[in-house]
Amino acid sequence: MFPSRHRILFAVITVLFFLWGMSNNLTDILVQQFKKSFELTQLTAQLVQTANFLGYFCMAIPAALILRRWGYKTGMIAGLATFGTGMVLFWPAAMSGVYVPFLFALFMVGCGASMLETSCNPFMAQFGPPQTSERRLNWVQSFNPPGTILGVIVGARFIFSGIELKRSQIATMRRAGAYAAYLHSERMRVVPTYIVLGLIALSFAVLLSRMEYPSITSEHENESGDHGTFRALLHYPHLWLAVAANFCNVGAQVSTWSALIPYMKQYTGVSERMAAGYLTATLVAMAAGRFVGTQLMRFISASRLMGIYAILNIALLAYAITNPGMHGAYAIVFSSFFLSIMFPTTFALGVKGLGPNTKLAGSFLVMAVAGGAVFPPVLGWIARQTGSVAHGYVVPLLGYVAVALYGFTAHRFTARDARIHPAS
């Protein structure tokens, strides 16, 4: 399943999955932090997710063109440089005291993450025997959840202050002229974490610039041969089904996580830091699900297992919607175990057998991550209209319905496309 050569490179790129995992779930912390420090509604606070995942959408195709012209190495280095720069921009954004500069910084972080995902996922899928691509990508993606776990722990510890003012206290501070200073201090709490992560990302860019990359022969890497075309992708229905499924999967995943803290605040009365602990538990469940799922794929086809997992998630979210409270929160947490394999499995199935078209195909699968920009605001809008965060969870539930349909039909379209268009 793993490459026998270039083991150090394999290990370093695996660490990148850990790194951007830290960033991805820090946004769930930011939703609650900015809601407080900028006095936002649930809908406008969810623009944190929109800005981040809009960067994924906008940068995926440019990233693919960079890969096609200069290769995986340049794509990863450029991604890390953009990713790190966006994080460093949190400092001037905090000093400005305005919400929009933060959204721009998050957009830059999303652009960098898009370049990294467009580079790293197809590279790892092909960095070894093709018959084990789904297992290999699930394995390296297993290092993403530990990063997200650490990100949430760091965010809860260093971003959340633990100060949750009541309305009477806010009124008192306003009269004393101290409330604006309090909001500024809350905004500044995000800066140290993002500066450190940004410097780490820039350091990894320098490290990768000094490493040697292998050729990916199935894509004619470093040759003058065919590097794929956008037109050729129109002949692969299995790719476009994977893109649609990925849009729904990521949208469901991001909205499931980003609304967990507001859900618990509304129905359980726990503190922000306690709710963040449950968010950490979702990531532990996801990490366990990836490792277990990778092993189960030795006995059950990857697509069928994903379909089964999606059905279980539909049941869990239906319970959380109809039974808001601690037991509903437990159901949301446990759903992360089953969403664990969905992204890497969908990605590996989508690029399977595309040969020189893999880089370009990967860009569309990464663009589909824009589901994370669309689903959370819709959930927030429903929550605002109904006064119930639980009702908003119908949005990710519908996303898992789409994933289930894809999981049980994907193998037919992949096999059909492989017969009609054998990989070159």
C-alpha positions in Angstrom: 0.0 0.0 0.0 2.9 2.4 0.7 5.8 3.5 -1.5 9.1 1.7 -0.8 11.2 4.7 -1.8 10.9 8.4 -0.9 9.7 7.5 2.6 10.9 10.8 4.2 8.9 12.7 1.6 5.9 10.5 2.2 6.2 11.2 6.0 6.6 15.0 5.5 3.6 15.3 3.2 1.6 13.2 5.7 2.4 15.8 8.3 0.8 18.4 6.0 -2.6 16.6 6.4 -2.1 17.1 10.2 -1.3 20.8 9.7 -4.2 21.9 7.6 -6.4 19.7 9.9 -5.5 22.1 12.7 -6.7 25.1 10.7 -9.9 23.5 9.4 -11.6 23.1 12.8 -10.2 26.2 14.4 -12.9 27.9 12.2 -15.5 26.2 14.3 -14.0 27.9 17.3 -13.9 31.2 15.4 -17.6 31.1 14.6 -18.4 31.3 18.3 -15.6 33.7 19.2 -16.5 36.2 16.5 -20.2 35.9 17.2 -19.3 37.2 20.7 -16.5 39.7 19.9 -18.3 41.3 16.9 -21.8 40.8 18.3 -23.0 38.8 15.3 -26.1 36.8 14.5 -25.8 33.1 13.9 -26.1 33.7 10.2 -23.3 36.3 9.9 -21.0 34.3 12.2 -21.2 31.4 9.8 -19.6 33.6 7.2 -16.4 32.5 8.8 -16.9 29.1 7.1 -18.1 30.7 3.9 -14.9 32.8 3.6 -12.7 29.8 4.3 -14.4 27.5 1.8 -14.9 30.1 -0.8 -11.1 30.2 -1.0 -11.2 26.5 -1.7 -13.6 27.1 -4.6 -11.7 30.0 -6.1 -8.2 28.5 -6.0 -8.8 24.9 -7.0 -8.6 25.3 -10.8 -5.6 27.8 -10.6 -3.9 25.3 -8.4 -4.5 22.5 -11.0 -3.0 24.7 -13.7 0.0 25.3 -11.6 0.3 21.5 -11.0 -0.1 20.8 -14.7 2.6 23.3 -15.6 5.1 22.9 -12.8 4.2 19.8 -10.9 3.2 18.7 -7.4 6.2 20.1 -5.7 5.5 23.7 -6.8 1.9 23.3 -6.0 2.6 22.2 -2.4 5.1 25.0 -1.8 2.8 27.7 -3.2 0.0 26.3 -1.1 2.0 26.4 2.1 3.1 30.0 1.3 -0.4 31.2 0.7 -1.8 29.3 3.7 0.9 30.7 6.1 0.4 34.3 4.7 -3.3 34.1 5.4 -2.7 33.1 9.0 -0.2 35.9 9.6 -2.8 38.4 8.3 -4.8 37.7 11.4 -2.6 40.2 13.2 -3.4 43.3 11.2 -7.0 42.1 11.0 -7.3 42.1 14.8 -5.7 45.5 15.0 -8.2 46.9 12.6 -11.1 45.9 14.8 -13.3 45.1 11.8 -14.8 41.8 10.8 -14.2 42.0 7.0 -10.3 41.8 7.2 -10.7 38.6 9.2 -12.9 37.2 6.5 -10.2 38.1 3.9 -7.5 36.4 6.0 -9.7 33.3 6.2 -10.2 33.5 2.4 -6.4 33.4 2.0 -6.1 30.5 4.4 -8.8 28.7 2.3 -6.9 29.4 -0.9 -3.7 27.9 0.5 -5.6 24.9 1.8 -7.2 24.4 -1.6 -3.8 24.4 -3.2 -2.5 21.9 -0.7 -5.5 19.6 -1.1 -5.4 19.8 -4.9 -1.7 18.8 -4.7 -1.5 16.3 -1.8 -4.6 14.2 -2.3 -4.0 13.1 -5.9 -0.3 12.8 -5.2 -0.9 10.4 -2.3 -3.6 8.5 -4.2 -1.1 7.7 -6.9 2.0 7.4 -4.7 1.9 3.6 -4.7 -0.1 0.7 -6.2 -3.3 1.9 -7.9 -5.4 -1.0 -6.4 -4.8 0.3 -2.9 -5.4 4.0 -3.6 -8.6 4.3 -1.5 -6.9 2.6 1.5 -3.7 4.7 1.1 -5.6 8.0 0.9 -7.8 7.1 3.9 -4.6 6.1 5.8 -2.8 9.5 5.2 -6.1 11.3 5.8 -6.2 9.6 9.2 -3.6 12.1 10.3 -6.0 14.9 9.5 -8.3 14.3 12.5 -5.5 14.4 15.1 -4.6 17.8 13.7 -8.2 18.9 14.0 -8.3 17.6 17.6 -5.2 19.6 18.5 -6.6 22.6 16.7 -9.8 22.6 18.8 -7.9 22.0 22.0 -5.6 24.9 21.3 -8.5 27.1 20.3 -10.6 26.3 23.4 -7.5 26.9 25.6 -6.0 30.0 24.0 -8.9 31.6 22.0 -11.9 31.1 24.4 -11.3 33.3 27.4 -13.9 31.5 29.5 -15.6 34.9 30.1 -19.3 34.7 29.2 -21.1 37.9 30.2 -24.8 38.1 31.0 -26.9 41.0 29.6 -26.9 42.9 32.9 -23.1 42.7 33.0 -22.8 43.9 29.4 -25.1 46.8 30.2 -23.0 47.7 33.2 -19.7 47.6 31.2 -21.3 49.8 28.5 -22.2 52.4 31.0 -18.7 52.3 32.4 -17.2 52.6 28.9 -15.3 49.3 29.3 -17.2 47.1 26.9 -15.4 48.1 23.7 -12.0 47.3 25.4 -13.4 43.9 26.4 -14.5 43.1 22.8 -11.0 44.2 21.5 -9.3 41.9 24.0 -11.5 39.0 22.8 -10.6 39.7 19.2 -6.9 39.8 20.0 -7.0 36.3 21.5 -7.1 34.7 18.1 -3.8 36.3 17.0 -1.1 34.2 18.8 -2.5 30.8 17.6 -2.7 31.9 14.0 0.7 33.6 13.9 2.4 30.4 15.2 0.6 28.2 12.7 1.4 30.6 9.9 5.1 30.5 10.8 5.1 26.7 10.9 3.4 26.5 7.5 6.0 28.9 6.0 8.8 26.7 7.5 7.4 23.6 5.8 7.4 25.5 2.5 11.1 26.0 2.9 11.6 22.3 3.9 9.7 20.9 0.8 11.7 23.2 -1.5 14.8 21.3 -0.6 13.3 17.8 -1.2 13.4 15.6 -4.3 10.0 14.4 -5.7 9.5 11.2 -7.7 7.8 11.1 -11.1 4.2 10.0 -11.2 4.4 7.9 -14.4 0.6 7.5 -14.8 0.4 11.2 -15.3 3.5 11.5 -17.5 5.2 13.6 -14.8 8.3 15.4 -16.0 7.7 14.2 -19.5 6.6 16.0 -22.6 3.6 13.7 -23.0 -0.1 14.3 -22.4 -0.9 16.4 -19.3 -4.7 16.2 -19.6 -7.4 18.6 -20.7 -10.6 20.0 -19.2 -12.5 18.7 -22.3 -11.4 15.1 -21.6 -13.0 15.2 -18.2 -16.4 15.6 -19.7 -16.2 11.9 -20.7 -16.0 10.6 -17.2 -19.4 10.7 -15.4 -18.0 9.0 -12.4 -15.9 12.1 -11.7 -18.9 14.4 -11.8 -20.9 12.2 -9.5 -17.9 12.3 -7.1 -17.8 16.1 -7.3 -21.5 16.4 -6.5 -21.2 13.9 -3.6 -18.1 15.7 -2.3 -20.0 19.0 -2.3 -22.8 17.5 -0.2 -20.4 15.6 2.0 -18.2 18.5 2.9 -21.2 20.8 3.4 -22.8 18.3 5.7 -19.5 17.7 7.6 -18.7 21.4 8.1 -22.3 22.4 9.1 -22.5 19.4 11.5 -19.4 20.6 13.4 -19.8 24.4 13.2 -23.3 24.3 14.7 -22.4 21.9 17.5 -21.4 24.6 20.0 -24.5 26.7 19.3 -26.6 23.6 19.5 -25.2 22.8 22.9 -25.4 26.4 24.1 -29.1 26.5 23.2 -30.3 23.1 24.5 -27.9 22.1 27.3 -26.6 25.3 28.9 -23.0 24.2 29.0 -20.2 26.7 28.8 -18.3 27.5 25.6 -15.2 25.6 26.8 -17.3 22.6 27.8 -19.0 22.6 24.4 -15.6 22.8 22.7 -14.7 19.6 24.6 -17.6 17.9 22.8 -16.3 19.3 19.5 -13.0 17.7 20.3 -14.8 14.4 20.9 -16.3 14.6 17.4 -12.7 14.7 16.1 -11.6 11.8 18.2 -14.6 9.9 16.8 -13.5 10.9 13.3 -10.0 9.7 13.8 -11.2 6.4 15.1 -13.6 6.1 12.2 -10.8 6.6 9.7 -8.5 3.9 11.2 -11.4 1.4 11.5 -12.8 2.2 8.1 -9.4 1.7 6.5 -9.3 -1.8 7.9 -12.9 -2.6 7.0 -12.1 -1.7 3.4 -10.1 -4.9 3.2 -13.4 -6.8 3.4 -16.1 -4.4 2.2 -15.8 -2.2 -0.9 -15.0 1.4 -0.1 -18.0 2.9 -1.9 -20.5 0.4 -0.2 -19.0 1.1 3.2 -19.4 4.8 2.6 -23.1 4.3 1.7 -23.7 2.3 4.9 -22.0 5.0 7.0 -24.1 7.7 5.4 -27.3 5.9 6.3 -26.2 5.6 9.9 -25.5 9.4 9.9 -29.0 10.1 8.6 -30.4 8.2 11.5 -28.2 10.0 14.1 -29.0 13.5 12.8 -32.7 12.7 12.7 -32.5 11.8 16.3 -30.6 15.0 17.2 -33.3 17.0 15.4 -36.2 15.4 17.1 -34.5 15.1 20.5 -32.6 18.3 21.2 -30.5 18.1 24.3 -27.6 16.1 25.6 -28.6 12.9 24.0 -29.0 14.8 20.7 -25.5 16.2 21.1 -24.2 12.7 21.7 -25.7 11.6 18.4 -24.0 14.5 16.6 -20.7 13.7 18.2 -21.0 10.0 17.2 -21.9 10.9 13.6 -18.3 12.0 13.1 -17.2 8.3 13.3 -19.2 7.6 10.2 -18.4 10.7 8.2 -14.7 9.9 8.6 -14.1 8.0 5.4 -16.3 10.0 3.1 -13.9 12.7 1.8 -10.9 10.5 1.1 -13.0 7.7 -0.4 -15.0 10.1 -2.6 -11.7 11.8 -3.8 -9.9 8.5 -4.5 -13.0 7.1 -6.4 -13.3 10.3 -8.4 -9.8 10.4 -9.7 -9.5 6.6 -10.3 -8.4 5.7 -13.7 -8.0 9.3 -15.0 -4.3 9.0 -15.9 -3.0 12.3 -17.2 -6.3 14.0 -16.3 -5.9 13.4 -12.6 -4.5 16.9 -11.6 -7.3 18.7 -13.4 -9.9 16.3 -12.0 -8.6 16.8 -8.5 -9.2 20.5 -8.8 -12.9 20.0 -9.3 -13.1 17.6 -6.3 -11.4 20.3 -4.2 -13.7 23.0 -5.6 -16.6 20.8 -4.3 -15.3 21.6 -0.8 -17.3 24.9 -1.4 -20.2 22.9 0.1 -18.6 24.0 3.3 -19.3 27.6 2.3 -22.9 27.0 1.4 -24.4 24.6 4.0 -23.5 26.4 7.2 -25.2 29.8 6.3 -28.3 27.8 5.2 -28.3 26.0 8.5 -27.8 29.4 10.3 -30.7 30.9 8.3 -33.0 28.1 9.2 -32.0 28.3 12.9 -32.7 32.1 12.8 -36.1 31.7 11.2 -37.2 28.9 13.4 -35.4 29.9 16.6 -34.0 26.3 16.7 -30.5 25.2 15.9 -31.8 21.6 15.9 -34.1 22.4 13.0 -31.1 23.6 11.0 -29.5 20.2 11.2 -31.9 19.1 8.4 -29.3 20.6 6.1 -26.5 18.2 6.8 -29.0 15.4 7.0 -29.9 16.0 3.4 -26.2 16.1 2.5 -25.8 12.6 3.9 -28.8 11.4 1.8 -26.8 12.4 -1.3 -23.7 10.7 0.0 -25.6 7.5 0.6 -27.0 7.5 -2.9 -23.5 8.0 -4.3 -21.9 5.3 -2.1 -24.3 2.6 -3.4 -24.0 3.5 -7.1 -20.4 4.8 -7.5 -18.8 1.5 -8.4 -21.1 1.0 -11.4 -20.1 4.3 -13.0 -16.4 3.9 -12.1 -16.3 0.4 -13.7 -18.2 1.7 -16.8 -15.8 4.6 -17.4 -12.8 2.3 -16.9 -14.2 0.0 -19.7 -14.9 2.9 -22.1 -11.8 5.0 -21.4 -8.9 2.8 -20.2 -6.3 4.8 -18.3 -3.3 5.6 -20.5 
